[in-house]
Every structure is written in structure tokens, then in C-alpha cells.
Amino acid sequence: METIKPDDLIVNSLTAFIKDVGNQYLLSRKDRKLDTEYLLKRFRTEGIGFVTKTLPAFGKHFDAALLAEKFASFPAFRRKRKSALPCFLYGLTRKVFDDNGTLRADSDPDAVRLVRQLSFLFYKLDLEYPQELVDDCIRNFVAVDEELTHCDNVTFGQAAYVFHAANLIERIFGTTDFEVLRPKPGPGQCATRTMHAKRFEPQFLFTKVHAVLPYYRYYYINSSHLLSSVHRYRNLPKRDESISRLAIVPKDSRGPRIICMEPPEFMWFQQGIKQIMVDTLEQHPLTRGHVNFTDQTINGKLALRASLSGNYATLDMKEASDRVSKSLVDLLFDQVPKLRDKLLALSTDYIEMPNGSLLASRKFAPMGSALCFPVMSVVHYALAVATIMVDHSLSEAKARRHVFVYGDDLIVTSKFANAMFGSFPLFGLMFNQAKSCYTGQFRESCGIDAFKGVDVTPLRIKRSAISKKDASSLSSWFAYHHGLWKRGLWHMAETIRSLIEAIAGKFPCKSESSSVLGWTTSLHQTSAYVRTQIGLPPEQPEGRITLARCRAGVRWNWKTQSHELKVRKSVSARPFASMIGCWERLLRAQLVIVEGSSAPLTKREYAKTAYSWIPLSAF
């Protein structure tokens, strides 16, 4: 058996969840039975859509009730007699809302966590989706692009925001030297399908890029390297226009993710510009601690605190990467012409659609471009600060204190939230109202869902299959098991464990710090417990014990004078032997030395499992 059947996974998980809820809240046997039978009946009647669509819809309705502090009836679930609450999970929801639907003053965050856990457990399950859903996503992608005409001509209502935002961006990047950059190949696939090792040398000369970022300065180590390649350099095919390629990649049961694969030359320079922007934003006094890239816990902690105090609002942008237009970037970076010219040059002109047609893109950088995230963060931060300055007449120094940005996650002081809803749409930027929290005691930002100062983030199972040899799949399932265990959902954790071991075999118990693939069911796992599991007395000191007295998979290492256990670990696949020139190898080696990380020469790199012998002390 190589895969877990989704139906088996779902049925066993739903049954185990009700057991866990009953144990935590001492629900009556009757309530447990009714909830279990109801869940299984709905699932068998409606199919997998019940857990990927209906239950998540209930969870979103529940979240909206937390924000509005009032629970309204939900048509998909029958209402309990003489109560505004549904019969489904009534034992939990009544600990959050009273029978009139009003949020209780003593509402229980743990009950909120459990309701949301069940609602969103299979929300992101990676299942196949119909072609109609793919077509809808592509049509929406094109429709958003056609809408981006808001900044083609600056209106009177936009002018004040543009003025202050552009001034702020000029103060941030005005003294930054963007000529000294370290370009490198991008990690993902490119539009021309060029293998990774071949991206250290240009294939085409894009004239608009070459005008602001001369190839001879950034592709060649020194004059000797350039002279040895001068014939090839002079004969590079020239391109006046650039084309990225739209790709559909799996996301979850809700539909696919749309990305754009950039030309390798664009990826080369985008990586260099991106790193300078990120370093500047994280270190500059005007943005340090407020615009974040490497640490999203700052926004997460603010969300936790705001759910208790209500001081901050967490705002989520809708289609954020697709709504930052080239004209908007041109406006806001106008006072930093050296950076603006480079950014616009590295924005592709056309996007090749799956049917072969070309879309003249108004988007600055769709998902897939290395510049998408930093530019999006700067635009959101600058416009948010400008909005507070214009609408509330605060100085820039005071306005900056109220804004925190991590990509499309925006946190502002609650009293300024309504102003954002008024200014951002003027530039084509829209908010996801369902995920924007500015009232009540529920907040959501950077993967943290919080209620009354308690983390109520649900664990979401994404994978529906497992392979013995796929280390990433196994690691994900171990993470699901450990996450459920830490949340007190022990029956569900053991259900996951039994399903995995039925497919991939037995795994040892280990400590959390060990890199071995295995189970961590408690923070108190010790090597003594592992010794007991494999047949060695925990109190017996290390010494000579013959293999005949131990289970299979245990041996005595005479060199290290210790017992070893045969376990599975995650290892990198064998490198692909690529043939690249000496100069390109030297260029790659310099990147490795400067960054302290490897730039793989593999055509395709993936992780797999392999057996190895590990000393018991490693556990």
C-alpha cells in the first residue's frame, strides 16, 4: 500500500476529533454520538466537498461572528430549537455564544480553537480540481490585469497620497547604491526552460535591461572573463521585448496557484536588486521593525496582542501580487530614478498564456518574480503611512509608528483601518474583507489566528498521499502528527500515526532536536525510552551487548563503542553532472563563498529517504 485513501483519512480523523473534544470538555456520550453520526452522514452523502467546502464555509461564518460578536443562523446546518446556534457542535459553540447568538463575556478561546480546527482541517487538501476551475483562475488573472488603469492618469484624490508616499520611498532608497549588486540565478523554473547550471551565462541580450544593468558588468568576473567570451557576447541574440510564461501549479482543493516564470536573465538581475531592497528595508531607521521579510513573528505577536487589546487591525490584501501595476510603481518610485528604471526594466512586457496567446501585462511583477514581494511590501507601507498623514493630519514620524507590513499582511492601529479602505482602492489595491479584522477580539496575520490573546490557529492537512521514499511527504505527515499531539488532539494524532505506519513501516521515537525521521509524542522523550522500545534495559550502561540479544536494526559499533539504531533520514538526491565552463564555475563558487550557501548544479534537486546507522545518543 503506497497511498492513503482520502476517505479513510477523513472518516478516521472526524471520529477521532469528536473523541478528543469529548475528553477535553467532558461532553456527554449522547453529544459525542450525535456529532459523530452527523459528520459521517454528511460526509457520506455530500462526499469530500463536505470537508473541503461546507465545513470551511461554516468556519468562515464562525470567524465573521467573532468579529461581529453575533452568531447568525447558517443555512447549511440546522439550528437548535429555541437557539440561534446550530445543533452541530452545540457543545462547543455554546461556550462561545449564548443561545441568542451573542458573544459571551466569558467565551472560551479553547472552544474557538476546536471549532476552527475541525472546520479548516481539510480546507487545503491537495486534491485534483476540474479544468473549469483552472479556466476561472486564468480568466480572473486576465480580468484583474485589465482593471489596472487606476494610475495611468493621476487624479486629484490620488495626488496627496502619491506625494507623501513618493517622498517616503525617496528617503528610504535615495542614498542606496543599486549599482553594486550580486546577481544570481533564481531557484525555480524559468520561461525558457534553461537548466539551472546554464543560467550563469546570458542566452539573450534584452536591450531595456542592458541599458540600465550592463551585462558586461554583472555576468563577467573580470576583463579576462569578458575577453574569453567576447565573441559569444557580441553575438548574443537581441530582444527588445520580454515574455514571461504563465504556469499553473498545484495549491489545494480550492484551486490552483498562478505564477509567471521569468526569463533567466531577468531572474539573474531580480535576485540582486531584491537582496539590496530587503537589506535596506530591514536596516533603515524609517522601516526597521515595520517592514519585515525574515521575521514574520513580529506581525504574529502583534496579532496576538491586538486580539486582547483591540489596539491594532489586521488587514489582508486581495490578489496582492497581481494588483501592483507598473504605473503605480512608476509613480511611487519617481523620486528614485535609478531604482525606478531598474525595476521597470525588469518587469516583463508580455505574459504567454497556456493557449499560446500573449497578454500585454499591466502588472508590475506577478507571483514568480523575485521583485514581487519587496516591491509589494514597500508600496503597501508607503501608501499606508501616506494615508494616515493625509486623512488624520499626522506627521510622517508619528504615522510610521502605526504601520507594520509583511508582504500582503498589513497591521495598522485600529482607528486608522477605515482610512485604508478608502485610499487603497484608488490605486487598484483591494482588501480581502473576510480576512481583515478590525472589530471584536479575533485577529489574523502571518499565519497566526488569535482570539482573546490565545493562539487559535488550526492545523491544516494538505497532503492526501504518502510515499516511503519521499522525505518531504514523510516530514509533512510527522509534522501533522506532532502538531495534533501538541494541541491535545491525541486520538487524531494516533490515527495519523497508524495510517503512516501501515504504509511506510515502523519508525522510532526520538527527541525534538534529532534529525531522524520518527515520532515525537512528548517533550520528555529520552534515549532511555528509545532503549526500552528496541529491547535494551533503560538503566543498563553502555557496554558490549551481542546483536543476538537485540531486535533487528540494532548493532554494536566497535569503533565508537556504542549501540546504533538503523533509521531513515532525509538526504539530498545525487547531483546531476552538468557541463559548464570554467569561468561560470568560478562565478558560481564566488556566490557560494559570499552567501555561505550552495547554488546547486543539479538539473532537478529533491529529497529522498535513506537508511543510516545512528548512535542512541543522537536520540
N, C-alpha and C positions, 0 to 999 in steps of 0.2 A: 504493500500500500504506500503510495507516494504523495497523495494529496488528501487534505481534509475536506470532506464534503461540507459545503456551507450550511446545508440543512442540519446536519448533525451538530456542527459547531453552535448554531443559533439555538436549537432546541435545548441542548445541554446547558448552554450559558444562561438562557432565560430561567430554566428551572433552578439552577444553582443560585442565581441572583436573588430570587424570592426567598430561598433558604437563608441567604446572608442577611437580607433585610429583616426577616423574622427573628434571627438571632440577635441583631443589633437593637431592635426595637421591641422585642418580645411580643410580636404580633400573634394573634390567636391562630390556632390551627385552621379555623374556618377561613380567615382572611388570606392566609397563605394559599390554601387550596383554591379559593375563588380567583385570586390573582394569577396563579399558575395556569389554571384551566383557561382563563380568559386569554392570556398571552398566547398559549399554544393553539387555541381555537382560531384566533385572529390570524396567526402566522400560517396555519394550515389552509385557511380559507383564502387569504389575500396573497400568500407567497412571500417572497423575500422583500417585496416592496413595503411590507408592513414595518420591517425593522430599518429599512434604508430611507423611507419617505414618511410613513404615517407617524411612527414614534418620534423621529426628529421634528416633525411639524408640531407634535404635542410639546416637545422640549422648547421649541421657539416660542410657542404660546405661553408656556410656563415662565420663560425669561421675560417676555413682554409684561406678564402680570406682576413680576417682581419689580419692574421699572415703574409700572403704573400703580403698584401697590393695591391692585384689584384684579381678582381672577374672574374672567367672563367664561361662560359655557363654551365648550369646544365641540363642534358638531360631530367630529369623528369618534367621540367617546360619550356614552350615555351618562347623563347626570344622575347623581344620587338623589333619592326622594327627599324633598324639603331641604335641599342644599344646592349651592352653586357649584360645588366640586363634583368631579366625575367619580363614578364607582371605582374606576381603575385607579389603583394605588391610593385609595382613600385614606388608608392608614398612615401614609406619609404626607400627602398634601394637606391633611387637616392639622398637621403640626406646623404648617407654614401659613395657611389661610384659615379663617373661621368659616362657618357654614354659609355666611353671607358673601363670601368671596373676598373679604377684606384682609389685608396682610396683618397677621398677628403681631403684637408688640414683642412677644417672646418667640417669634418664629425661629425655628431650629435650622441652623446652617447645614448640619449633617443630613437632615431630611432633604434639603435643597440639593445637596451633593448627590444623594442616592437617586432622586428623581431624574436629575440631569444625566447621571451615569447610565441609567437604563435607556433614556431617550436617545442619547448620542453614541451608544456603544458601537453600533454598526453603521453609523452615518457615513463613514468614509470607506466602507468596504470596497476593495478593488475588484469590481465585477465588470463584465463586458457590458457596454452600453450600445444602444441601437444607432445606426447610421444617421437617423433623423436628429438625434441629439448632437452629433458631430456637426451636421449641417447647420443646426440652430446656432451653435457656438461660433461657427465661421461667419454666419450672417450677422450676428451681433458684433463680432470683431470689426467687420466692414462698416456696419451702421455707426459704431462709435467713432470710427475714423472720419466718416462723412460729417459728423456733428462738429468736429473740432475747427470751427471757424470763429470762435469767440474772440480770439486775439489778433485776427487779421487786420482789424482797424480798432485802435484804442478808443473807447468811449469815455465820456465824462465820468461815468460811475466807476470806471476802472482806473482812471489816471492817478488818483491819490494812493491807491494800493500799490500800483506799479512803481510809483516814485519812491515810496519808503522801502519796498521790498528790494528794488534795484540798488538803493543806497546801502542797505544792509549787506547784500551779496558783494558789493564792491569793497566794503570794509573787511569782509571775511577773506576774499581771494585777491584783493588788489595788490598785495606785496608777495604773493606766492609765485615762485618760479616754475612755470609749467614746461620750460624747455629742457630741464634736467629730469628726465623720467626714465624708468626702467620698464620698457615694454616686455611682454611675454605672451606666449600662446594662450588662448582660452582653454578651459578644461573640457568643454563639451564639443559636440559635433558642429561643423561649420557648413556654410551654404554650398561650398564647392566639394564637400566630402573629402577634403585633403586630410591625410593621416597626420596625427599629432607631430610626429618627428619631422615632417616636411614643412611645418609652419614656421621654422626658424629662418626661412628664406622666402622672399616675396615671389608670388606667382603672377600677379598683375600690378601695374602701377596706376593707382587711382589718382587722377590729376588733382582733384579737390583736396584730397588728403595730403598728397605730396607738396602742395602749395604751402601748407601750414606746419606739416611734420615731414621734413625731407627724409626720404628713405635712406639716403647715404649716411645720415647721422644716427639712425636708430637700428638699422639692420646690420651694420658692419662695425666690427670691433675697432678697427684702426685702418689706416691708409693701405697697409699691406693686404688686409682682407678685401678692401674695396677694389684694389688693383687686380687681385687674383680673380675677381668676379666681374670685372668691368665689362667684358663682352656680354655676359648674360644680363647685367644690369641695364646696359644701353638698349638691349633688345627685348626688355620686358613689354608684354602687350599692354597698351594704354587703355584705360577705361574712364570715360567722362561721367558715367552714371553707375551707381552701385545698386545691387539687388540682394536682399536677404530672402531667405526661404522659410515660409510658414510651415510649421510642423505640429502635428497633433500627438501629444504624449499622454500616457495614462495618468489619471489623477485619482478618482474614486468613483463610487457608484453614482454620484450626482452628474458626472460628465467628464470630458477630457480637459486637459490644460493646453492652451495655445501658446506656443513660443515662436520666436523667429531666430533662425540660425544665421549668423552674420558671416560675411566673407572673412577668411583668415587674416587678411591684412588689417581689417577693421578691428578684429578681436585683439590683435597684437598691440595696437595703439590704445584701444579702450582700456585694457588691463593697466597700462602705465598711467593714464590720466585718472582712472578710478582710484588707484592707490594714493596718488597725491591728494585728491579730493578728500578721501577718507581720513588720511593722516591730518590734513589741515582742519577738518571739521571736528575731529575728536580732540585736538590740541589747542585750537584757537580760543581765546578768552570769551569771544562772543557766542560760541556754540558748545564749548566743552561741558559735558554732562547733560546737554539739552538735545543735541543731535547725536544719536548713538548708532554704531554699527556692530561692534564686537561684543557689547554687553546689553542684552535686551532685558536683563533683570531690573534695570533702573525703572523702566516703564511698568514691569510686573509688580514691583514693590509699591509704586505709586498707585496702581490699580487696587492693590490690597488695602492700602491706607485710605484711598478715596471711598471704597465701599463701606467704610466705617464712619468716616467724617463727612463725606459728600462734597469735599472741597474741590475735587477735580472731576472733569468729564472725560471719558474715553471715547474718542471718535474714530470710526473706521471708514476708510475711503473705498468707494465703489469703482471697480475696474481701474485701480490707481495707475498701474503701469501703462495703460492704454490711453489715458486721458491727459497726459502731459504732452502738449503739442509743441512742434518746432517753433511756431510763432510765439508761444509763451516763453520758451527758453530764450529766444532771441530778445524778447522784451526785458526779462528779468536779469539777464547777464550782459545787458547792453553796456554797462559801465566797466566791464572787464573784457575788453575786446579780444585779447589774446586767448583767453579761455573760451569765450563765446565762439570764436571762429573755429577752434579745435572741436568743440562739442558739435557744432552744426556740420562740420566736415565729416565727423564720424557717425552721423545719422544717415542711414541708408535711404536712397531716393525711392526705391520701389520694393514691394514685397511680392514674391512669387507665391500665388495661391496653389492649393493642391490640384486644381484643374488646369494649371499652366498659365492662367491669366496673371497680369501684373496690376497691383494696386499702388497708385501714386500716394505714398503714405504721408499723412499729416502728423502722425505720431512721432515724437522725438526718439524714443527708444523703448520698443515693446519688451516684454519679458524675454530674456535671452541675450540681451546686450549687457555688457559689464557696466555700462554707464546708467542703466535704468535705475538702480537702487540709490546711488548717491545723488543724482540729479533730482529724482523724485523727492528725496528727503529734504534737500535744500529748498526746492520750490515750496513744499508744504510748510517748512519752518518760516521762510521769509514772508509768505503770504499770511500766515497766522499772526506773526508779530506785527506786520503792517495793518492787519485788520483791527487788532487791539489798539494800535496807535491812532487809527483814523476814527473808529467807531466809539472809542472810550477816552480819547484825548489823553493818552498816557505817553510818557517819553519812551524812547526805544529801550533804555536801560531797564525801566520798570516792566515794559511789555515782554521783554525776553524772559523774565523770571517765570512767566505764566505758561510757557510753551515747552513741551517735550515731544520729540519726534523719533520714531524708529520706522523708517520707510513709510508705509501707509497707515501705521498706528500713530495717532495724534492724541496727545493729552494736553488739555488746557484747563485753566481754572473754570469752574462750572458757570460762573456768571458771564463768561465770555463765549460760551458754546453757541448761543443763538446768533451771535455776530458772525461766526464761521459759516453757519448755514446760509447766511445772506451774501457773503463775499465770494466764497469759493466757486459757486456755480457760475458767477460772472466770467470765470476763466475756463469753464468746461469741466471743472473738478466737482464730482458728485460724492455725497456721503451715503454710506450704507446705513439707512435709518434703523434697520433691525438689529444692527450690531453696535450702534452708537448709544452710549449710556451716559445720561446727564441728569437723571432724576432717580429717586429711590436709592436702594442700598446694594445694587448689583453693578459691577464694573467688569470690563473685559478688555485686555490689552496684552499683546505679545505672548499669546498662549496661556495667559493666566486669567481664569474666571474667578471672581471674588464676590462674596456676599457677607456683609457684616464683619469684614476683616478676616474671613476664613476662605482658604483656597478651596473652591468647589469645582475645579477643572475636571471634566470627565476623561477617562482613558478611552481612546477610540481605537478599535481594532480595524486595521486597514487590510491586512493580508488574509486571503482565504485559502492559501496553499502553502505547503512546506516541502522542502527538498533536503535530503540528507546531506547533499554536497554544497548547497547554497548557504554560505556563512551568514550573509546579510538577512536571509529569511529566518534562519535559526535564531540569530541575535534579536530580531524583532519579536519573535514568539517568547523568548526568555524575558524580554523587557515587558511584554504584556503580563506574563505570569508574575513577575516581581512587582509591577505596578499595582496589580489587583491585590496581591498579598499585603502590600503596604497600606492600601486603602481599607483593609479589613474585610475584603471580599474573598474569604478563604475557600469557600466552596467553588467559586468561579475559578480561582487560581488552580485548584486541584483538578478541575475539569480540563483546563488548558494543558496542565501537565500530563494528564493521562492521554489526551489526544496526541500530544507531541511524541511521547514515548512509544505510543502504538505505531508511529510512523518511523521515527528516527532512532529508536532504541533507548537504552538507559543512559542517563547522564549522572555524574557525581554531584554531591552538594559541595559548595565552595563558599569562600568568603567574598565579600563585595569587591575587594581590591584585586582579586585574581582575574587573569585574562582568559582562563579556561572556560569553555562553554559548559555551563552547568547551572544548577539551581541555587538560588539564594532566598531561602524562605524565612530567614531571621538574621538580624544583625549579630547574633551570638554564635554563628556557625564557626567552629574551630577545627583545627586539624585533628583533634581528638575525636570529634564526631565523625569526621571522614574516616578515620582509622576503624571506628566501630562499624561503619557501613561496609567496609571492604573486608572485614573479618579479622582485624587486629585489635587486641585489647587496648583501650584508650590509655590505661595507666602504664602499659609496658614501655620501657625506654627503648630508644632506637638500638638495634643490635642485629645480629645475624638471625634471620628467620628464613627458612627454606621456602621456595615457591610452592612446594607441595602442601604447605600449611596455609597458603593464601588462595584467595579466589583468582580466577583468570584475570589478567590485566594488571597484576601487581608483581613487581620484581625487586630484587635486591641489587643495587648498583655497588659493585666492589670498589669502583674508583672514588665515588663520593661517600661511600659507607652510609648509605641511606636507602629507604624504601621509596620506590617510584610507582606512580599510577599512570596507566595508559589512558589518555584523554584526547578529546578533539579540540583543536584550536582553529582560529581564523587566520589564514595565511594569504599572501598575495599570489596571484597567478604568475606563472613563469613569464618573464619579459619576452616581448616579441623582438626578434633580432632585426632591427631596422638598419638600413644602409644610408647614412647621411654623411655629408662632407666633414672634413676635419675642422674647418672654421665654425661650422654650425654646432659641432660637438663642443668646441671651446666656448661658444656663446651660451650654450645650454649650461655648461659647467659653471660659468660666471653667475648665472641666475641662481643656481643651486647654492653657491657659496654665499652670495649676498643675502638670499632669503632664508637660508637654512632649511630648505625643503626640496624635495626632488621634483624634477619635471620629467615625468615618465616618458620613455621612448617606446612604450607599448602602443600597438595599434588599438588594442582594447584591453582595459585593465578591470579585473573583477576579483572578488574574494571567494575563496572556497575553504572547505574544511579539510583538515589533515590530522592524522594521529601523531602524537608525540608523547614521550615519557616525561612526567613532571614530578619533582620531589614532593613529598607530602607537606613539606614546609611551605610550599607555594600556596597551599590552601588556607 
